[in-house]
């Protein structure tokens, strides 16, 4: 399937994951509708090193990647329900009881520290955190990490749904006055302006 580039408009990768299915123009697009789509989305999101993505794709069978994409879509819809339930007000500690599926994913992670050459601007050596990418299932790990960072670091009072007609996009409103209304002005904001203009023209006739 020919997909347009994925949209990263939420100001949070955790919410961008939810926006990996959307209607950016007229037809719905699911960027995770198969294994290749999942690989492409992860690459665009820069959630995995490109060489690791290429290596996993080369090792995996097509049906393995498709199966992981199925899991990613199920995870996405579970998380959508959680976010929509709590959006618009601060998250409380009680929400932890609902996060079992996410914690179950996070505990599968295999991370370790590794000493590497330091950056060019100073330091001979640097300690880096790396992850073992043993199987296609590990494609879900950086997504889970992005979701967990969103849950722990974001003020859910700032989470909003786009006001565009039929738009399903969510975003974190980090504007100074928390006045953001649209996923993007170029898409839903422009449509709303055009609709308001047509209404004004009709009322003048």
Phi, psi and omega in degrees: 000136176277116181250145170290166176303144178298155183255126179239083188240000191276349186064025177193125180295329177300319177282327176300327175298318177296327181279009178285359164232126186196176176238080186292333177233272181239325184255139176298143177232130174246108182287351180246029188285350172204180184297319178298321178297319178298315178301314181298319182294317178298322178294315180293326179283348182058038179271349178220149173299138184302321182292328177288321176299314180298319181293317179296318180296322180292325182279329189278150171279150181306320182290334176293315180294321178296322179296318178293324176297323175301315179296320180296319179293320177295319177298318180300315183287327173298314182292327177300317179298319179297312183294315181296325179296322188256354183298145175094356178209157182300141176287141178249167181297337179298336182295340181303327181296339182268355189261019179305313180300325180286316178297326178296323176291315183297326183287351177276353187292148176235097181241153179207160178267149186212134179270129182231169171302143181287171179293158183297333185273010176147151179089126181283317182232157179217143178267121181245153173261130180236167181230142174273123180258078189280328187212168177304331179301333181292349175299336181281341187296312179293333175293314178301320179296318178296320177296316182295319177298319178299312182299320186274332188254339187268143171278112183296346174296337182268358182278126183227158171260140177301140180275002180294147181298124179066007179279138181251005187287144175245155178205162173261120183275102180254014177292159187302315183261009181053047185251007181294136183239338191239154173299309172215146175293330183292335181252276186290324178298318179293320177299317181296319178297318180295319179295317179296323179295318179297321179296317179298321179295318180295321183290336179279341182282000000 
